[in-house]
Amino acid sequence: MISQGRILLLDSSLLMLPVSGKRVRINLEDSLRRVSEGMHLAVLESTIKELKWLKNSRKGKKRLAADFALEFIRRMKIPIIPVDPLIEKKVKNFAKEKKGWEVSDEILLKMAEKLNAAVATTDMALKNRLQEVGIPVYYLRGKKWIYVSRESV
């Protein structure tokens, strides 16, 4: 577990990017080192569950991308943060009206609020939601990192 300092939570979309089939070629490890600037990288337990589900239920590039992401997390020894059970329960109850993939995004948003963490993502819908509630966001546009601070909202 991370004891002190700012946390940068990694979204599954970012972790899967190098193998996702998008035209962006990126060295994820170097890129994350540059953008984190002393923050502690971490993933949520719910992100791990989402990646495992994608690895076991999808085919082709999605499956390969999820497998890559899980291996990357293991190799980089990125800490996994447990999800607050109350947040998970609340989001899952609300999720009956939403599609499955949005559940992970909502849990990520709520946990980022609770942990006062920033989020790194390539998902523009998630970026917009995070921005709306004032969570600092790092996202990729092409090969360039763009930071959106709380004050930019």
N, C-alpha and C positions, 0 to 999 in steps of 0.2 A: 504494500500500500504506500501511497505517496504521503509523506509526512508534512512537508512545508513547501511553500512556493506556489506559483500560479500553474494551473493545469491547462494543457491543450488537448482536448478530446478529439480523437480522430474518427471521422465518419466512414462508414463502409464504402461509400462512393469514392472517396479519396484513396482508401487502401486497395481498392480493386482497379484503379485507374491504369496502372502499367500494363494490365492484361485485358482491359475491358473492350478492346477493339476500337477505341477512339484513336484519332490520328495523333494525339499528343504523345510524344516520347519523353519520358521523364525518369530521372533517377530519384526515386521516392525517398530513399535514405538521405541523400545529400540535400534534397529539397526540404525535408522536414527538419534537418539539423539547422539549415539556414533560417527558416521561418520561426522556429521555436524560441530562439534567442533566450535561452536560460529557463524556459518553461519546461515543465515535466510532461512528456508525452504520455498519454493513457488512452485506453479504450474501455468502453462500458461492457459489462457482462452481456447486455442485450445485443450489442454489436457482434460479439462473438457468436451468440445464438443465431443471429440473422445470417452471418457468414457460413456457419455450419449448415443451416437450413438450405441456403443457396447451393452449397457444395453438394449436398445430398439429394436435392430435388431438381436441380436444373441440369441442362446439358450444354455442351459447347463452351463458348467463351465465358459465359456467366459462371459456370462451374469452375473453369480454370482460374478465373479472376478471384473467386471466393477462396479457392485453395491457395493461390498465391498470397492473398491477404492474411490468411491464418498462419501460413509459414513465415511471412514477414514479421508478424506480431511475435511469434515464437523466437525467431532468429534475433530480432532486435531487443528481445526481453522487455517488451512494452507492458507495463503494469495493467492489469484488468481490474476495474473498479466495480464492485457489486452495485446493483441497482437498488435504490430504496424500495422496499416492498410496498409501501403505501403509494408511491408514485407509480409503480408498475401496475398495481391493482386499479388505481384511478384511471390510468391511460387505457388499460385493457377493457374496462367497463365502458369507457367512452368510445373505444375502437369498434364497437359493434356497428357503428355507422360509417366507419372508415375502411379503406383497403389495408391489407396486412403490412405493406411496406411503410405506410405512414405511422404505424405504431412505433416502430424503432425510432423514427425521426422525432416523434412527440416525446418519447422517453429521453432521448438525447437532449432535447430542448429543456425539459423539466430538470434533468440532472445537472446540466450546465448551469442553470439558474441556482440550484441548490449548492453546487460546489464553487460558484463564482468562477467558472471556467470559461475559456475561449474554446471555439470549435473550428476545426479545419475540415473543409468539405469541397466537393465539386458539384454538389446538388444545388442548383440555383433556387429551387422552390424552398428548400431547407434554409439556404442562406437568407432569403427574404423573411422567412418566419423568425429566424434568430435575430435578424436586424430589428424587426418590429418590436421585439420584447427587450432589446438593448443588450443582447449578448454579443461580445466581440467575436468577429468571424474572420477567418483567413480562408480565402478561396483562390482557386487557380483560374486564370483567364489565359489560355494558351499555355506558355511555360512560365508566366509571371505570377507571383503571389500578390494578391491584393488584400489589404487589411481594412476591415470596417470596424471602427471603434464604437463604443457606446455613444460618444459625443457626435458621431456622424449620422445618427439616426434622426 
